[in-house]
Every structure is written in structure tokens, then in C-alpha cells.
Amino acid sequence: MSILDELIAERGFLVIDGAMGTELFSRGLPAGDAPERWNLEAPERVQDVHRAYIEAGSDIILTNTFGGTRFRLALHGLDDRVFEINEAAARNARQVADSFDRRVLVAGSMGPTGELLVPLGALEPSRAEDGFADQAEGLTAGGADILWIETMSSLEEVEAAVRGAKRSSGLPITVTFSFDTAGRTMMGVTGTVAAERLVELGVSAIGANCGNNLPETEAALAEIRAAAPGVPVISKANAGIPQWHGADLCYSGTPEVMAAHAHRVRSSGVDIIGGCCGSGPTHIAAIRGVLDGTTEVPDIEAPAAPVREHSGESRRGRRGGRYPRPPGRQAGQ
């Protein structure tokens, strides 16, 4: 039993944190700079974000390392500091987590490389694997409890990430895909296919994060749960749909919208729930309150899930059938 399974068994479900980047921007991170740089240059501000999420009710916090591979750090001239940055990020989160009187897990965030693997692009799978292995090594050294591979679109990149993580760390591994293109990832992967492959890879939890909208995410989660019974499922959706208001990018998902979403997915059996882009500590506090039963479920209609017909395709591509409607509120709740 992994540390994640133990905590789920103890608490029934887990709440994870929300967005990191927007919280750092609100604390002064310059636009266009690498958030990961602040793990070294402004650790107290990174720690402040972690603290705010734990105070809001998070059981798991993600390190500030979404772009922590050599490939993403190279865009900011930081690719020679991969281990240093990832170790510092995990140490920052660990320090805050350990300052609370309840157990909080530190998950080492590992985002996509930003490059396409061959044959669609130039990145060789072996190089991608090496990059993820370097990142996982730093996160493990800094004190992470879990390696959290997130916002993925390609099965091939996920396979490289899992291989790299396993090569340099013995920590449990979770994987979440971003479903944002007609119910599939950008690379055409459905929830069913993602779950089936991840079960084969032996990861500790599977789910969806980011994404284009809540209906697509909820539909993908239903597929994942059906295809991977017994494996913990993760929901870390964006706070609604991003919209431009002048020069500002805002999200339509209020804390109440995200709390209603959290209630729906928890009622359908999702085990780990939080928020992604557009979600802050107030969203996480609302999710915590609804899931704990200390606040009422907001009277917000469940968004209509997409209903599409798909022709049967190969296992590596798409499956036929309809996307199920996500469950709404339960009677009497």
C-alpha cells in the first residue's frame, strides 16, 4: 500500500491544492519569468502559497516545478540547474507541510516537456526519459512523498516520464491527462485508453487536470473510473472556462462552481479533488467545506456533458461509445 493509499484509507478522500502560477504572479512574479526560479530566489513567497493552500484545507500540495524539466528550464537559461531547482522546490513544500499538526503530502509536480516526441517531433523518447529522471531525482532528494506527472496529452510522453521517474526514484507515481479537445487530449487520447495504459504502467492514481471545461473533465473522469476500478482517481480541473476581460484572463468558475463540481465528482467515486488554472485558496476552501459537509452544496446545475458518437478505433487511439453524463447532486444532499 502506497502512502497515498494509506491517507485515502484514513480520511476517505483527499483535497489537493489549486493553481501555483497565478498565486505567484499575485505575489510579484514578473510576467514571462520562470516560476521555478523563485524556488531559489524567493522561497518565502513560494512557501506562502503552499501555506495558504494547507490552511484552506489541502491534504496534498504540489511543488512549484511544473516546468522543471531541462527542456522547459532551457527557455530561461536554467537547464544546468535542474537538480538544484527541483530539490529546493520539494524542500520548500516539505518545510511548510511539516509545520502543520496534520499529515500533508508533498507531490513533486512534473509537467510536459513542451516538445513533440518522434515521429511527430524531434524529441527522442530516451532523451525525454533522461529529462524526467533528472527532475525526479531532485524532487526525491528534496523530500517529496509522491511524483505527480500532470497535464499530459501523449501516451508516449507519459511512458517516458514514468520510466524516468522509476529509474531515479522509488516514490509512488500519479498521472493526470488534460482532456480539452472533443473529449480527448490534444493527442487524441480518451479517458478509457489513458486509464488502461496507466494501469499497465502500475501508477498509484490516475485522473484529469486542467482541461477546456468542466463537462469534458467530468466525462473523462467517468471513463477513467470505469476503466480502472480500484485505482484512486484524481480530479484537478480548471476553474471553469478562461475568458479575456480586457488585458486580464479570468476564469468563469467561482468557488461555488468548483465546490459543486467537487461534490459531483466525489459522489461518482473520485478520491482526490482540487483545482487547476484559475483556482486559488478560496476555491479550495469551498471544496473542503462541501466535501466535509460543513457547508451546503451550492445550488448550481451540473453542466451538460458532451454526447458524441465515435466509431471503433484501435486501442492506442479512441474507443467508440458515448460520454456519460456526470452525476448531479444526490437526493437529500
Summary of the structure (lengths in Angstrom):
residues: 333
radius of gyration: 18.5
end to end distance: 32.3
largest distance: 56.3
contacts: 1248
relative contact order: 0.12
helix: 42%
strand: 15%
